[in-house]
């Protein structure tokens, strides 16, 4: 395994074992639940949105290491970010995990660790469930789908 792939695996395992921003979020203005019945991943995303900015994001639930790491990294990346940054980032992550090449204008940063997910099609929904759930919350929807 290459050094880069080992680093990616370490980051996923670290966020999977010790997720950041895990737990309820007092004062949350937006919530949505995402569930993948094929594997049992089940998350609720909580957001505080004010004046076009996602001030804070947290999540609750359980899932595999990939989905938990994805939720954890999403919360780190989007806390304090303008809502307008979410959709291009969502599109970039989705393109990355489905084996494509994200728009070069989108800086994925740490999220690039999910580049290998495209080699395992059954894991794509694991990586994208938190993103679909956050998107649903921003749209005022209570449930998310990964279709």
Sine and cosine of phi, psi and omega as CSV:
sin_phi,cos_phi,sin_psi,cos_psi,sin_omega,cos_omega
0.00,0.00,0.68,-0.73,-0.01,-1.00
-0.93,0.37,0.37,-0.93,0.03,-1.00
-0.86,0.51,-0.62,0.79,0.00,-1.00
-0.91,0.42,-0.69,0.72,0.01,-1.00
-0.91,0.41,-0.58,0.81,0.06,-1.00
-0.90,0.43,-0.65,0.76,0.04,-1.00
-0.89,0.46,-0.71,0.70,0.03,-1.00
-0.85,0.52,-0.70,0.71,0.00,-1.00
-0.89,0.46,-0.65,0.76,0.02,-1.00
-0.89,0.45,-0.67,0.74,0.00,-1.00
-0.91,0.43,-0.70,0.72,0.03,-1.00
-0.88,0.47,-0.71,0.70,0.01,-1.00
-0.90,0.43,-0.65,0.76,0.01,-1.00
-0.88,0.48,-0.76,0.65,0.00,-1.00
-0.94,0.35,-0.50,0.87,0.05,-1.00
-0.93,0.36,-0.61,0.80,-0.02,-1.00
-1.00,0.09,-0.58,0.82,-0.05,-1.00
-0.77,-0.64,0.94,0.34,-0.06,-1.00
-0.90,0.43,0.60,-0.80,0.06,-1.00
-1.00,0.04,0.50,-0.86,0.06,-1.00
0.84,0.54,0.63,0.78,0.01,-1.00
-1.00,-0.07,0.79,-0.61,0.06,-1.00
0.76,-0.65,0.07,-1.00,0.00,-1.00
-0.91,0.41,0.33,-0.94,-0.01,-1.00
-0.80,-0.60,0.96,-0.27,-0.01,-1.00
-0.88,0.47,0.72,-0.70,0.03,-1.00
0.99,0.14,0.19,0.98,-0.01,-1.00
-0.85,0.52,0.66,-0.75,0.01,-1.00
-0.99,-0.16,-0.30,0.95,-0.05,-1.00
-0.68,-0.73,0.65,-0.76,0.03,-1.00
-0.61,-0.80,0.50,-0.87,0.18,-0.98
-0.39,-0.92,0.48,-0.87,0.03,-1.00
-0.93,-0.37,0.70,-0.71,0.08,-1.00
-0.84,-0.54,0.70,-0.72,-0.05,-1.00
-0.65,-0.76,0.72,-0.69,0.09,-1.00
-0.93,-0.37,0.97,-0.22,-0.06,-1.00
-0.92,0.39,-0.31,0.95,-0.01,-1.00
-0.95,0.32,-0.54,0.84,-0.04,-1.00
-0.81,-0.58,-0.20,0.98,0.03,-1.00
1.00,-0.06,-0.02,1.00,0.06,-1.00
-0.85,0.52,0.72,-0.70,-0.12,-0.99
-0.53,-0.85,0.93,-0.36,-0.05,-1.00
-0.76,-0.66,0.52,-0.85,0.22,-0.98
-0.87,-0.50,0.81,-0.59,0.04,-1.00
-0.99,-0.15,0.67,-0.75,0.03,-1.00
-0.84,-0.54,0.72,-0.69,-0.01,-1.00
-0.71,-0.70,0.56,-0.83,0.23,-0.97
-0.94,-0.35,0.91,-0.41,-0.02,-1.00
-0.90,-0.44,0.76,-0.66,-0.02,-1.00
-0.54,-0.84,0.80,-0.59,0.06,-1.00
0.77,0.63,0.70,0.71,0.07,-1.00
0.98,0.20,0.18,0.98,-0.02,-1.00
-0.84,-0.53,0.70,-0.72,0.13,-0.99
-1.00,0.09,0.99,-0.12,-0.09,-1.00
-0.93,0.36,-0.68,0.73,0.00,-1.00
-0.55,-0.83,0.49,-0.87,0.07,-1.00
-0.67,-0.74,0.69,-0.73,0.13,-0.99
-0.64,-0.76,0.15,-0.99,0.04,-1.00
-0.54,-0.84,0.40,-0.92,0.08,-1.00
-0.73,-0.68,0.37,-0.93,0.08,-1.00
0.79,-0.62,-0.30,-0.95,-0.02,-1.00
-0.52,-0.85,0.45,-0.89,0.01,-1.00
-0.11,-0.99,-0.07,-1.00,0.02,-1.00
-0.94,0.34,0.10,-0.99,-0.02,-1.00
-0.87,0.50,-0.62,0.78,-0.03,-1.00
-0.92,0.39,-0.73,0.68,-0.03,-1.00
-0.93,0.37,-0.62,0.78,0.02,-1.00
-0.91,0.40,-0.69,0.73,0.03,-1.00
-0.90,0.44,-0.63,0.77,0.02,-1.00
-0.89,0.46,-0.70,0.71,0.03,-1.00
-0.89,0.45,-0.68,0.74,-0.01,-1.00
-0.89,0.46,-0.74,0.68,0.00,-1.00
-0.92,0.38,-0.58,0.82,0.08,-1.00
-0.86,0.51,-0.72,0.69,-0.04,-1.00
-0.90,0.44,-0.62,0.78,0.03,-1.00
-0.91,0.41,-0.69,0.72,-0.09,-1.00
-0.95,0.32,-0.63,0.77,-0.14,-0.99
-1.00,-0.04,-0.27,0.96,0.05,-1.00
-0.90,0.43,0.87,-0.50,-0.01,-1.00
1.00,0.02,0.03,1.00,-0.05,-1.00
-1.00,-0.09,0.50,-0.87,0.10,-0.99
-0.90,0.43,0.57,-0.82,0.05,-1.00
-0.82,0.58,-0.58,0.82,-0.04,-1.00
-0.86,0.50,-0.36,0.93,0.02,-1.00
-0.99,0.16,-0.30,0.95,-0.12,-0.99
-0.91,0.42,-0.80,0.61,-0.10,-0.99
-0.88,0.48,-0.72,0.69,0.05,-1.00
-0.88,0.47,-0.59,0.81,0.04,-1.00
-0.93,0.36,-0.69,0.72,0.08,-1.00
-0.82,0.58,-0.76,0.66,-0.02,-1.00
-0.88,0.47,-0.66,0.75,0.00,-1.00
-0.91,0.42,-0.69,0.72,0.03,-1.00
-0.90,0.43,-0.70,0.71,-0.01,-1.00
-0.88,0.47,-0.69,0.72,0.03,-1.00
-0.89,0.45,-0.68,0.74,-0.01,-1.00
-0.88,0.48,-0.75,0.67,-0.09,-1.00
-0.98,0.22,-0.25,0.97,0.06,-1.00
-0.99,-0.11,0.18,0.98,0.11,-0.99
1.00,-0.01,0.14,0.99,0.01,-1.00
-1.00,-0.07,-0.16,-0.99,0.04,-1.00
-0.91,-0.42,0.90,-0.44,-0.03,-1.00
-0.89,0.45,0.41,-0.91,0.10,-1.00
-0.79,0.61,0.77,-0.64,-0.06,-1.00
-0.92,0.40,-0.25,0.97,0.03,-1.00
-0.98,0.21,-0.21,0.98,-0.04,-1.00
-0.99,-0.15,0.88,-0.48,0.05,-1.00
-1.00,0.00,0.96,-0.27,-0.04,-1.00
-0.98,0.18,-0.36,0.93,0.00,-1.00
0.83,0.55,-0.75,-0.67,-0.02,-1.00
-0.86,0.52,-0.39,0.92,-0.03,-1.00
-0.90,0.43,-0.24,0.97,0.05,-1.00
-0.90,0.44,-0.22,0.98,0.03,-1.00
-0.88,0.47,-0.30,0.95,-0.02,-1.00
-1.00,0.05,0.17,0.98,-0.03,-1.00
-0.85,0.53,-0.57,0.82,-0.04,-1.00
-0.97,0.24,-0.21,0.98,-0.03,-1.00
-0.87,0.49,-0.54,0.84,0.00,-1.00
-0.86,0.52,-0.37,0.93,0.04,-1.00
-0.98,0.21,-0.17,0.99,-0.04,-1.00
-0.76,-0.65,0.99,0.14,-0.12,-0.99
-0.79,0.61,-0.52,0.86,0.01,-1.00
-0.93,0.36,-0.29,0.96,-0.03,-1.00
-1.00,-0.07,-0.13,0.99,-0.01,-1.00
-0.86,0.51,-0.69,0.72,-0.01,-1.00
-0.91,0.41,-0.50,0.86,0.06,-1.00
-0.89,0.46,-0.72,0.69,-0.05,-1.00
-0.95,0.31,-0.51,0.86,-0.10,-1.00
-1.00,-0.10,-0.26,0.97,-0.04,-1.00
-0.81,0.59,-0.75,0.66,0.01,-1.00
-0.87,0.49,-0.56,0.83,0.00,-1.00
-0.94,0.35,-0.70,0.72,0.06,-1.00
-0.90,0.44,-0.61,0.79,-0.01,-1.00
-0.93,0.37,-0.68,0.74,0.05,-1.00
-0.90,0.44,-0.65,0.76,0.03,-1.00
-0.88,0.48,-0.68,0.73,0.03,-1.00
-0.88,0.47,-0.68,0.74,0.01,-1.00
-0.87,0.49,-0.68,0.73,0.01,-1.00
-0.91,0.43,-0.48,0.87,0.02,-1.00
-1.00,0.07,-0.03,1.00,-0.01,-1.00
0.99,0.14,0.26,0.96,0.03,-1.00
-1.00,-0.03,0.54,-0.84,-0.05,-1.00
-1.00,-0.01,-0.35,0.94,-0.04,-1.00
-0.80,-0.59,0.49,-0.87,0.03,-1.00
-0.87,-0.50,0.44,-0.90,0.11,-0.99
-0.78,-0.63,0.49,-0.87,0.02,-1.00
-0.97,-0.24,0.31,0.95,0.01,-1.00
-0.96,0.29,0.00,0.00,0.00,0.00
